[in-house]
Structures are given as structure tokens and as C-alpha cells.
Amino acid sequence: MQKKPRTQHGTNRAISRRRFLGVTAGATAALSFGTFLRSGLGAARLNVLTWSNTLKAMDDVLREQAAAYTKEKGVEISLEFINQQDLPAKTAAIVESGAGPDIINLWANGAHLFAKALVDVDDVANDLGKRLKGWTNIGKDIGMVGKNWKAVPWGIIPIALTYREDWLKEVGYSTFPDTWEDLLAAAKKLKDKGHPVGFSLGRAIGDANQFHYPLLWSFGGKEVQKDGKTVAINSPETAKAVDYRRKLFQDGETDDVFAWDDAANNRAFLAGAVSITVNAASIYWAAKKDAPQLRGVTNHALFPKGPAGRFGYSSPILLGVFKFSKAQKEAKEFIKWLMEPKQYSAWIGEGEGMMAGLLNYYEDDPVWKKDPKLETIRQIPKYVRMPGYPGPPSRQAQEALVKFVIVNMFARAAKGMATAETIKQAEDELKALYAKA
Amino acid sequence: MRVMAETAARYAHARPRASRFLRHEALTGYAMISPALFLLAVLLAYPFVLAVYISLTDRVLGEPGSFVWIRNFVKLLQDPLFRQTVWNSFVYTVSTVFLKLSLGLILALLLNQEFPCRNLVRGALLLPWIVPTSLSVLTWLWMFDSLFSVVNYLLLALGLISRKIPWLGDPFWAMISVIIVNTWRGLPFFAASLLAGLMTIPRELYEAAQSDGAKPLACFWFVTLPLLRPVIAVVVLFSTIWTFADFQIVYILTHGGPVNATQIFATMAYDVALVAGRIGEGSAISLFLFPALLVVIIGLLHYLRRE
């Protein structure tokens, strides 16, 4: 092989590297100058960080709407979707560093947790409320911190009991049991037929909490008094709820519930292993794709009534604007625009029950007429309360939730621990947690 | 031939420049370690000092908080849930390190023998260590699934069990599950390190021992083990620290459940600091063991130096 003379080779390389660097630097400078120019010319830009919807089609609607908004108002919208599980850590990092998106998708009591980092959105929320028949109670609970709106309630993912109509008919129920006692009787019959019910007692941060808080409340139990400070879990009402839960597990439930995460009950239901479970409409949705034969026999029901009434707990989501945002006005306008009937109906319409609005106006949204099995889901928002009820959705209530204090109280009972003992343990945990300022 | 000559010429050409550098040896030295020092300071020292500071405040996300000295730590000790977390972390760490060490030693001894395809097997051994933990643990999650567990299916089919094991659904079995997965994942590190240690032991020592009449077990006890001791000390030290700080396996498999049976420091710290927003207390949880670990580390390093 003929080699090139060494010196020439070396010089070549040096020049080409230098030239390469020069060209790259020049290009970078030109590019960034271009960006600088554009940003200087006043074209506002909004960054939105939100969860990646279980139902991708709903995110597509958002993308289309954002593009339409840009065309209409000249405000560029950049949507970033991230995994819901990663959202708390990401939000935490943003709040701590004081830099990030203009609009953030908050969950549950996020407005309360991050109130100091958010701007008031009273103008938006009050205007929407005035024009769209007012906000539901749960909307006010999650959106208002003290007297001010800190975030705009974006909707809730309605949680219902999902059940197999055909199996319930088999054991003699043409309608879903309306009280907890009826449900217990039905579950027993179902299990005897080989179709147990299943409500997660495991690490399902969504499903497990969504089932057990309403259960506690509907028996009259509560973790804390209305002041949001005095722990009140140790009561005869709680004891009744705990006894009931143990009985439900023993008589009518599958043993697997202790291992269930948020996805496990969906799989179990679609695999025909359980007859009743707690979930968003996602099972109904998944059935369309994965188990079409189940869609016809699957239906939704409200949570049963207890001595203290009917309750529910569904995950609400909100939209907030950060104080550090340089485009607060534009951000608020965009949120308001998203909540207007034209846009909002299109969005929840695509969801077919995956999302319900918290403005009373949306209780009569056309989406609920799409499918008779969505009628139940339409009613859910009015029963929904937040953990910490009857107190405010505080930081302590959130901590109790992420530590599974209530779920574990029921889980220990189902495992066989005495009622008084498991309640005492929950009481100790709650006291340790509510003692914190 | 010609290539060799050219290489020699290139070195001859380069020598004067190299020696010029060497004259400023000290300066060059500092220049060379300064990037590493900078990275250490920015990526390790600063976050660590910040974490220690935060753990001494009652800070919650988005609010400044005030200095409370060691109140977080005192409160943690009174928290029944935290006490359980401490216990769980010890059970988890002690049992996995013990399993990894004993199984790793056996594996290393086996791999030190002559057998066909030895290098292939040695390479394959590292697989659990190489695969991203979160991915492999997701696979384990499926293998332990309450409904579709392939492990239960196999055990049932083989007639080893009569009813399915609630792998992740029972406090006892959940702990067993995370211990199994941690052992599976950490074993290659032990085996590979110990194997490297074994390979450095001179053959003559064994020959001498054998000529003195030592049986294989005695060879292992009086030759292998003493010479492996420094390696064992280092891998145990590292693994103990890693396991105490482990997050992924438990978070993905059980999320600390059921009923907090597998809650360990990192998962509890994550829930308290990032999900519930109490970063002061969360930092205290993750730093709780630091003083104890520091003593262990200093002790072990001291021992190693003496060796």
C-alpha cells in the first residue's frame, strides 16, 4: 500500500479539524442568533408539561388544539408529555430550581402542595365558573387554596366499579348492588361460582386508595377532623368499615389483591379472573381492543352506599401557571381557551369516559350520550372527595396516601389482624404524620 | 519492516516535545487531575453537602423552610413506619450480601476450573449485571405476577408446590422476592471480582500446601480464603453500600408493599421527599445510615491498609 508522506497527512488533519471547529462554531452562533432574534421579536412561546394520557388519542387532540391555537393567536405552544409516575419528581425538581415550563399539569392536591410556586388564577377560574354553571365541590376543593384559585381544575379520571353483567345475572342480580351489604352478599355468591371480586390491597397507588377511602367514608369513618389536624381514625365507624373489609376479602375476593399494582386488576379482569373491580373506564376501553367479547358484558357502577352515604375518590388533574413564567398572561389565556366548550368537549369526547369535567356545564356534555354505559360515569364527580376529607386536601393527607396508611389498615385486617389493633397502628402512623407542622 | 521503521522515526520526532512537558511535571499533574476534581466537587461534594443541609431543615417543596437541627432524625426514630423501614433495610442488605458472597464464591471457584467454552461462560455470567436493572426487574415482575407467574406455573407443573406462591402479595414472600432479584443481579459483580482475585493467587502456594498433605478443603481454608480476604472486604463493602441505597428493584417489584413489608430507605425517602413533598425529612431518611456506614467504611479501609 502506498502511504502518504507523514507530514502532509498530519497537516491535513490539523487543518481539517480546525476548519471543522470553525464551521461548527459559526453555524451554532448563526443558529442561536436566529433564535435570539425570533424570541426578541415578541412571538410568545408557552411550554406545557403534562402527563402522557393512558389514552393516546386524547393527547393527539391536545396536540391538534395547540397547533390550532398557534395558528389563531400566534402563540407557539410546546407540549411535553411525560409518564404520570415521573411527574411528581419532575414537578419537584422544577419547583426547587425555579425554572421549567410555564404551565404544569398538577395531580390531586398539587395546587395545595405547590401553592407558593403558582400564580393565582382567580380571573380564569371565576370567569369559567360564571359562564359554565359553576364549579363542582371537588373542583373548588382541589383548585382553591384558602380564598384563592391556585390552579384550574382540568378534570377527573372517573373511578367506578367495573363489573361483569353476565356473571352478576347468573347469581341473580339484574342491577348492581346498591349498598355495601348487598355487594358483600353478591361477592360471596360470585366467588362460590368461581368469579371472585378483586380490589387491590397492594401497592396500587391509584386503585387501592380509590377503593378504600370511599369505603371508609361511606361507613362514617375519617382520618382527621374537619380542622385537618385532629386525627379521628379511631372510631366505631372505622371499626365497622374494617370489619366489613375483612369479611369482603374472606367471603368474596381473590387472594391476589395483596400483590396488585395499578395494572394488575385490569389484566385480571380482562383475563376473566375477577368479576368486579375498581377502575377508570380504561378497562372498558382496553376491552374494545384486547377482549371485544367482554365489552358487551362489562358495565360500570357507582360505589355502593354505606350508613354515611355514597362516596368516591377519583384522581383529579389541574393546570397551574408557575410564578417564574415570563408568559403568565398568555398561559392563563391558553388554559381558559382549553376549558371552553368547543375545545374541552372535543377532548373529553375522545376520551369516552376516561375524563370528566369539573365545571357543572360538562355534566351534560354530549360524550355521556355516546354510550349508555357511560351514564354512571357522568354522575361520578358529584360524589368525589379528596383524601383528608372532611378536612382540606393537605400535605399531611397526601403523605398518608403515599404511605398507604388507610389501605394498609384494611390490608392488615384482611390478613387477619384484630380490628382494634390495625386501627391503632393506623392511628399511630397518622398521629406521627399530622404532628408535623 | 517499513512500518516499524516509520514508527520509530515518529517516536524520535516526538521525544523533544514530551520532555518539554515533563519539565513541568507537577503543573501538568495538577492540570490533568483538575477536571476530575472539578467533576467530583460539582457532581458529588456539592449535592452531598446540600443534602446534609436540607436534612437539617424542615423544608417542603417550593418553600424555604427553617433550620431545625436534628429534629427530623429524632422524629424519624419515633415513627413506627420508619423503624420498620430500618429493620427491612437490614434484613434486605444482610441477607442479599450474604447470599451474593457465598454464591459468588462458589461460582468463582467453579469458573476458575478448566472446562470447555470457559470464556464464553465467564462472559455470559455478567449478563444480569449488564442489562439495565429497570428492564430486567420488569421481567421479574412478570415472572412473579399474581395471575401469570411463570415461576408458579413451573413449580406447580413440577409438583414442587401444591398451590401458587403469592410472591409479591405476602409480606414474607415479597421480601424473599426482592432478595432473590437483588441476589441475581448482584451475583456477577461478586463472582467476577472474586474470580479476578482467585486468578492472582500463585499456583505454587497450592503445590506447597499439597506437598504438605493439605486436602482441597484445607487448601481453600488456609490458602484461598486468606489471600482472597482483601477482595472480599472490598466487594462486601461496595455491595453493602449499594444495597442499602438500592431503589430500583424494590420500587418496581413491590413499591415497598405489601403493608410496608419491603419498604427500605430509598423507597421511603422517595415517597416522602418527592411524592409527599417533605424534602427535609426525605433527605434525613436517605442520610440516616450515613454515620454508621462511614464508620464501617473507615474501619474496612483501615483493615485493608494494614493487610
Interface residues (C-beta under 8 A of the other chain):
Chain A: K3 R6 P88 A89 A92 V95 E96 L113 F114 A115 K116 A117 L201 G202 R203 I205 D255 D256 V257 F258 A259 W260 D261 A264 R267 A268 A271 A273 R395 Q398 E399 V402 K403 F404 N408 A411 R412 K415 Q425 D428 E429 A432 A435 K436 A437
Chain B: E6 R10 D58 V60 L61 G62 E63 K75 Q78 D79 P80 L81 F144 D145 S146 L147 F148 P166 W167 L168 G169 D170 A174 T254 H255 G256 G257 P258 V259 N260 Y270 D271 V272 A273 L274 V275 A276 G277 R278 I279 E281
